Amino acid sequence: MKKIALFLAAVMLVFAFASCTDKPVSTSQTESSSPAESSVEPSESSAEPAEKTVVRIAGLKGPTSIGLVKMIEESANGNTANDYRFTVAGSADEVTPLLIKGELDIAAIPANLASVLFNKTEGAVRIAAVNTLGVLYIVEKSAGVSSVADLKGKTLYCTGKGSTPEYTIRHILEKNGIDPDKDLTLEFKSEPTEVVALLNSAESGVAMLPQPYVTVAENSVEGLKTVIDLNAEWEKAENSTEIITGVAVVRKEFAESNPEAVKAFLSEYADSVGYVNTNVEEAAELVEKYGIVKAAIAKKAIPKCNVIFMSGEDMKESLNVYLGVLYEANPQSVGGKLPGEEIYLILE
């Protein structure tokens, strides 16, 4: 019991990309006591077939949920193979315990957290798809920063301590000859909105933010500009490999009991991502409807959010490289050891 308690305490420190509220937001647009109880119900005009499998899904309030919105809308209208019950949570620490306890079936979470959970639960969760590539940028306001080298001696406001953002910035700094513990100050905040507020009230400042909150900040902080694309910096440092920000994980037990439902989910998820990327204005309205960010922000941010759907061998190849880089930088970032091939869920 002590080991379980310690593990849960550690996981609660993992912060995903973007949190604007401490309370999860249900797609039904009503408050709920817990993410597992929130759901999208079919419209009254649609007759829900009894044989549809209920699939409980959680996403985070940011890019990892954006690709899901068309599928969730279709489910609400009774037009999907499964009955998707969707919740948007503020951070990964709300989702992780529910996933471990079996109160969720599928979750969109940071890539490194998927590896941590796989190791700590002895394979109880599997990665089914990559859903988001790099979304991190450096923004500055009158701070004289235009390159990674200019971060030396600065205070860099960040979110995502113990998760992909922290490991990404540390790795890029080290690759540029900057000691992240000595040559600058990394000051972590719990939510991107805290960082935006700091930049808004200060005469100058520099911060690392994910999309769509870069767009939020640019719209609300006078004089703020994006100066460094950390995705490009990662590719330069790692010979064109990509940052893998988010993945979709499935509980192994659920996948084994409902293989056809999982196949249908992945097919409909891929279609949803395609819709979001090719119908930005309409998708932005759904992003607001399901409590992620306002439509005006989503419309500007979606093209920069790197929302994708990648499964199968392509997913394995990209994730193996990315997790390997994280492991070399800090083994604990992936749960102490690199996961084996069994971490991947590939359904025939």
N, C-alpha and C positions, 0 to 999 in steps of 0.2 A: 504494500500500500504506500510505503514511503516513496518508492521509485515512481509509482504512478503520480503521486502528488507533486513530486519534483518535476516530472515531465510536463504535467499540465501547467505548472507555474512557469516553466521555461517557455512553453509555447505561447502563453498569454503575452509574452514580451514581443512576439513577432507581429510587426505592424504592416499591414498591406498598404496599398498605395494611397488611397485617398479616403479620408474620413471627414465628413462634414457634420456628423451627428453621432452621439454616443448610443443612439437607439436605432435598431434596425428598421428599415422602411419596407413595409409590405407592398407588393404590387396591387393589392386590393385598395390601396390608399387609405387604410385605416390602421391605427396603432394596434400592436399585438404584444402580448407579454413575452414572447420569445420568437426567434426566427423560424423555428420549426413549426409554429402554429400559424404563420402567415402564408397565404396562398392566393393564387389567381383563380377565381372561380369562372367556369364557363358562363356565357351570357344566357339569359333565360330562354332566348329564342332557339338555342341549340340543344338538341337532345344528345346527352353524353352516353355513348355506348358502354354497357356494363363491363365489357372486356378490356377497356382501356386501363393500362397500368398507371397508377399514381407514381410520379417521380418527384421527389422533394429536392429542389435545387436551391443553392445559395450562391450569390455573387457578391462582389465587393463594390462599394460606391466609387466607381471609377472605370477605367478602360476594360477591366476583365468582365464587366457585366454588359458593356455596350453591344457586343456581338450577339447577345442572347435576346434582345428586345423584340425582334420580329417573330421569333419562335414563340415567345411568351404571349405576344398579342394573338397569334394564330391559335394558341392553346385556349386562351380566354374566349375565343369565338368558336371553339369546338372543332377546329380544323387540323388537329395534329393527331398522330398515331397514339401518343400518350397523353395523360392528363398531368401537365406540368404545374407544380405548386412552387412558385418562385418568391424568394426573399432577397432584398438588397440589404446587406449588413454594412455597418460603418467600418469594421476592421476585421482582420483574420481571427483575432482572439474571440470574437463572437461565434465564428463558424467552426473553428477547430474542435471544441469540446463536443458539439452536436454531431460532427462527422464521426468522431471517435466512438460516441455512444450509439451510433446507428440511427440518429434522429434526422439525418440528411442522407441522401443517396448519391448526389453529385454536387460538386462545389467548384467554383472558379476561384483559384487561389494563386499566390506567388509561386513561381517555379521552384525556388529553393525550399519553400515550406512543404511542397509535395514530397521532396526527397527526405526531409526531416521526418515527416509523418510516416512515410514508408518504412524507414529504419526503426522508428520508435514503436510502431504498432506491428512489427514483424510482417509487413506486407499486406496489411488490412486495407490499404488504399492503393489504387493504381492510376497512372496517368493515361488518359484516353486521347487527349489532344492538346496542342499548343494553341492558345487563343490570343495572345498579345506579345508582340515583340517590344523593342525598346520604346519607352515613353518619357524618359528623363531628360531634363534640360536645365541649364544654368541660366538664371535671370539675374539682372543687376540694375540697381538704381544709383547712379552717380558714384559708383564704387571703383571705377577705373579698371574693370575686368573685361578682357576680350579673348583670353586664352586660358588654358589650364594652368600655365605657368604663373598667370596673374593671381591665382588663388592663394599663392604662398603669402603667409602673413595675415590673411583675412579670417573673418568669422563667417562660416558658411552655414546658413540655416537650412535644415533638412527635415524630412519625415522618413519613416521606414526603418527605424533603428532595429537591427537584428534581422533584417529582411533584405530582399534584392536591392533596394536603393542604397543601403549602407555598404553592402559588399561591392556594388558596382562602382561607387565613387571612390572607395578605398583602393580598389584595383587600378582604376584609371590614374589616380594620383601617384601610386607607386610606380606605374609604368612610365610616368613623366618625371620621375626622380624626386617626388615630393612625399615626405613622411606624413601620413595623415594624423599621426599622434603628436608630432612635434612642430611641423612647419605651418600649420593652420589650426583653427578651432572648428570642429564639426559640432554644431549645436542642434540637437534633435528636438523637434516638437512633435506632439502627438497627432496633430492634424494639419493638413495643408492650409486650412483657413487661419490657423494661428500664424503661420509664416506670412501669409498675405497681409494680415493685420499688422505684423511687425514692419513689413516693407512699406505699408501705407503710412505709418506713423513716424517712420525714421527719415532723416534727410538722405541717408544713403544705406545701401545694404546689398548683399548678394545671397542667393538662395538656390537650392536644387529642388525643383518641383516636377511632378509628373503631369502629363496631360490627363484630363482636360483642365487641370487647375493652373497650368501655365496661361491658358486663355482667360480663365477667371481673373488671374492676377493682372494680366495685361489690360483688361477692361476696367480694373478698379484702382490700379496704382499708377498715378501720373508719373511719366518719365521712365517707367520700367521697360526693359527690353530683353529679349532672349539673345544671349551671346555665345552659348556653347551647346551644341547638340551632343549629348553624351553617347548617343547611339553611334554617331560617326567616330567619336573618340575611341569607343570600344572596338569598332571595326579596324581602326588604325593600329591599335595595340595588339589585337588578336588575329591579324591576318584575314580580315574580312568576315570573321565569324560574327554572329548576331547575338545581341542580348535577348534572352528569353524571359520576358516579364511574367506572363501568366499562363497557367495551364488549367485544364478541366480534369479533375480527379473523380474517380468512381469507386465506391466501396466494393471491394472484391466480392463480398457475400452477395450484394445486390446484383452485380454483374453475372455471377454464376447462377443466380436464381432467375434472372430476367434478361437473358442474352439478346432476345429479339427487341425488347424495349430499349436496351442500350444501343443497339444498332440503329433503331429508328431515331433515337435522340441524336446520335452523331450525324446522321443524314440531315435531319431537320436543323441541327445547329449549323452545319456547313452552309445550308441554304440561307439561314438567317444572317450569317456573317457576310455572305455575298450580297444580300439585300442591303444591309447597312452600308457597305462600301460603295454601292452603286446608286443608292437612293438616299443621299445624305440628308436632304431637307426633311423627307418623310420620317427617316430613322431618328432624326433629332427630336421630332415631336414625341416619338415613343420613348426616347431616352428620358425626356421630362416626365411623361406619363407614369413611368415606372420608377420615379424617384431617384434618378442618378444625378443629373444636373439639368439646368434649364435648357430649353431647346435652342435659344440663341447662342449659348455657349457651346452646346454640342455640335451645332451646325459648323462652327469654326474649328472645333477641336477634332472631330472625327477623322478628317484627312491626315491628322498628325498623330493619331492614337495607335497606329500600326496594329489594328484589329485584324486578325487572320484566323484561318482554321487550317491546322496542319496535323495530320495523323499518320499512322503507319510508319514505314521505314524513314521517311523524311523527318518525322517527329523525333524518332530515336537518334538519328545522326546529329541533328541540331542540339538536342538536349544533352547527349553524351558529351559533346564538346563544351557546352556552357557549364554544366555541372562539374566537369573536370577542371575548368578554370577556377570556379568557386572553391573547389576542394583544395587545390594547390594554394590558394590564398588563405583559406581558413577552413579546415576540415569540419568544424562545427556548423558552418553555414549550410551544409547538406546533411547534417545529422551524424557526423563523425566518420562516415565512410561513404564511398561511392556506391550507389545502388546498382544491382545487377540488372540484366535484361528483363527480369521478371517484374520490374517496376512498371513496364509498359503494358497497357491493355490493347491488344490488337485482335479484333474479332474477325473471323473469316466470313 
